[in-house]
Amino acid sequence: MKLNRREGTFLTAIVLAWALTPLLLHVLLPRYEDHTGTVMVIGLLVGGIAILRLLMGVARRLVLECSDRLATLGFQVVDLGSDQLPGWIPAEHRNRPRLAFDGFRSAGNPSSRPGYERTQGGLRTALFGYRCGEEERREGFTVMRLESLHWSWPEFSCAVGSHWTGIHPIPGWDRMQFNDDPAFSKAAWLQAPRPDRIRPLFTPELRRLVLDHPRFRVFASGPVLMLYSDSFRLIPGEAEAFLEQAGQLAARWTQALERVQHRTG
């Protein structure tokens, strides 16, 4: 979180006031020494409220800056309601307790903040963040969700990691292994309800793409492709990097799907 010059000056003034108040009371107002404690408590309360208001202002400024930067890339700020959420949750998180979303309405989080959405050439792209998991171990992700009626993805979830990094088996789904690629089989959790439909898609080139980008997880089903990562936030400086990397990966994934559809068509 970066402060601009005005915010930095304001914060410096508050800190100096806190530091100098005892000295001023002792030197300039010796008759009020008995009330120094009361004055300090009041000063701490007032200063704490001032700093809280400052930090809230900085957070809001960052959100507005992010909105402005994404707007230049063709994204619109939209309020995506809770009725659209269930289909956007990766399958491995659907049954987790205490599900809460950052930026969307849900039963556990009545507040609503916008996501970002763009529709171009029949492709609908949405950016948003969500948090999931139990209270003591919650995970936060930034998500790019793409949807096209021209796509027909076989359902799968793919991520590089282990139980220690938050990868969990999906009930009823099989973790796929490739005998000719032990490195991928060991490092990546590729899960699907119908492995036979997934295997043609995961060519050696696509498996290498997964291993080369371990910070991104992928979920696909029907017309939807979703890339998500816990390494980025939708704030200036990180949103642009996420957009660039996720966009490049999405292009590679859709090319792989087109090749499979061309061979089977």
N, C-alpha and C positions, 0 to 999 in steps of 0.2 A: 504494500500500500504506500504510494508516494504522495508527499505533501507538496503543494505548490508554494510559491513565496509567501502569499498572504496567510495560508494555513500554517506554515512554519513559523512566521512571525507571531501569530496568535498563540501557538503552542509554547513558544519561547517565553512570551510575556506571562503566561499562566505559571510556568515553572519558576520564573524569576520572582513572581509575586509570592509563591509558596515559600521560596528560599529566604526572601528578604523580610517577610512579615514579622518573624520573631525578633530580628534585629531592630526593626523600626519600632516595634512595641517597647523594647527594652530601652532604647536610646531616647526616643522622642516622647514616649508616653509612660514614664516610670510610675506615675500614680495608678496606672491601670495594670500593673504587673499581676495583681491577684486575679485578673480576668483574662490573662493570656491564654490559658487552656481553652476557655470558651470561645475566644476569638479565633483560635487556631482550628477548632473543630468546625466552626462555621465556615472558615476559609477553605478547609478541606472539602466540605460538602459543596460549596459554591464552585470551587475549582474542578472537582470531580464531575459535576454536572456540565460545566463548560467544556471539559475535554470530551465527555460523552457526546455532546452536541457536535463538537468539531469532527469526531470520528464518524458520526452518522452522516455529516455533510460530505466528508471525503468519500465514504462508501457510495453515496448517491451520485457524486460527481463521476466516479469510476463507471458506474452503471450507465450514466448518460453518455460518457465518452465512448464506451463500448457500443452503445446503440448507434451513435453517430458513425463510428468506423464501419460497423457492419452494414449500415444503411448505404454507405458508399459502394459496398460490394453487392448491392441489390437485395439485401435482406430486409424484411419488414418486421416490426415489433408486433407480435400478436399474443393474445391471451388464449392459451391452449387449455381447455377445460378438462376436468377429471374424467368426463365421459370418453375421452380419447386415450386415456392413459393405459389401460390394461394391455392393449396390443403392442405397446411400445416398450414393455418391460422384458428384458432378456429372460428366457425361460428359467435359468438357474436362480433367478431372484423372485419369481412370482409367488412362491410359497413361504418366503421368509417372513418372520414376525416383525412387528413394529415398522412397517414400510412407511417411509416418509419421502416426499419429493421436494427438491429445491427448485422453486419457481412454478409450481403447479398446484392447483387445488386437489385435495384428496381428503378422505375421511379423517386422517390424522393431522392434516395441515390445512386449515381453512384459509390461510393467506394465499394470495395469488399474485405472482409476478410474471412478467411476460417472457416468452421464448422468442425465437427468431425463425422466420419462415420465408421461403421463396418458391415460387412455381414458375418454371421456365421450360418451354418445349415439351410439355407433358411430364416433366420430372419435378416432383415436389420434394423440397429439401427443408428440413427443420433442424434447428439447433436448440438444445436445452440441457439442463443439468438435473441430476436426481441423486438422492442419497438413499441407501438401503442397508439392511442388516440390523442386527440387534444393537441396543443402545451402547453397549460397551465396545462394540466392534462394527462401526458403521463405515460404509464405503461411499465415496462421492465420485461421480463420473460426469464427464462432459460427453454429449452424444450428438452425432450427426445421423439423422434418419432420412433415408432416401426412399422414395416410392414411385414406381412407374408401372403403368398397366401393361407395358411391353415385357416386363420381367416375369419369370416363373422360377424363383429360387427354390431348390430343395431345402427343407428345414434343417438347420444346423447351428451350432454354437462353437466358436473356435477361439482359443486364448492360449498364450504361452505363460506357463507358470505352474504352480502346485497348490496344494491345500494351504500351505503357509502364506501364499500370496493371494488368497481369496478365490481360488478356482474350486468349484464344487461339482460333484456329479449331479446330473439331472435325472430324477426318477423316471424310469422307463426308457431312457436313451442309452445307447451304447457308445463307449469311448473307442474310437477307431484306431487301429494299428496298421502300419505299413511295413511289411517285412523287408522291403528294399530300402527303407529309410528309417533306420533305428534312431537317428538323431531327432528327427521330427516326432516320431512316436513317443520318445521319452520327454521331450520338452513341451510339446503342444497337447492341449486337451481339445480334441476334435470330437464333438458329441452330436449324435443325430438319432432320430427315432427310426430312420430307414437308411442304414449305412450304404446299401447298394445304390441308392440314388446319389450319394455324396462322392463316392470314390472316383467317378469319371471327372468331376470338377477339380479335385485336388491333384493336379499334375505336379511333377517335380518342381516346375517353375513357381506354381502357386504356393507350394509348401515352403519353398525358399523365401517367398515374399512374406509369409507369416513369421518365419524365424527372424527375418531381417527387421521386423517392426514389432518387437515384443511389447511395446507400450500400448498397442491397440488390440482390442478384442472385436470380434465380428459375430453378428447374429443375422441370420437371413431366413425368410419364410415367404413364399409366394411373391408378391410384388414389392416386398420390403427388404432393403439392405440397411443394416445399422452398424456403424462403427463407433466405439466408445472407448474412453481412456480416462484413467485417474491421474494423468500427468499434466492436464491442462484445466484451466478455469476460463469461464466466459468473461474475462476482464481484458482491458487493453494490454497488448503485449503478448498475451497467451492465446486469445481468441483467434488472432490472425495466423499464428503458427499452427493451431489445431485445424483451422479451415484449410490451410495449404496442404498439410500432410494428409488429413482425412480425405480431401478432395482427390489427391494423387492416388491414394490407395483405392478409393471408390472406382476410379477409372480403370485401374488394373483388375479389380474384381469383376467389373462388368464386362471387360474384354474376355476374361476367362469364361464367364457365363455364355457370352455370344459364341465362343468357339465350341463349347459343348453343345449348344443348341443347334449350331450349324452342322456338326457331325451327326447328330441324331436326327436332324430334320431331313 
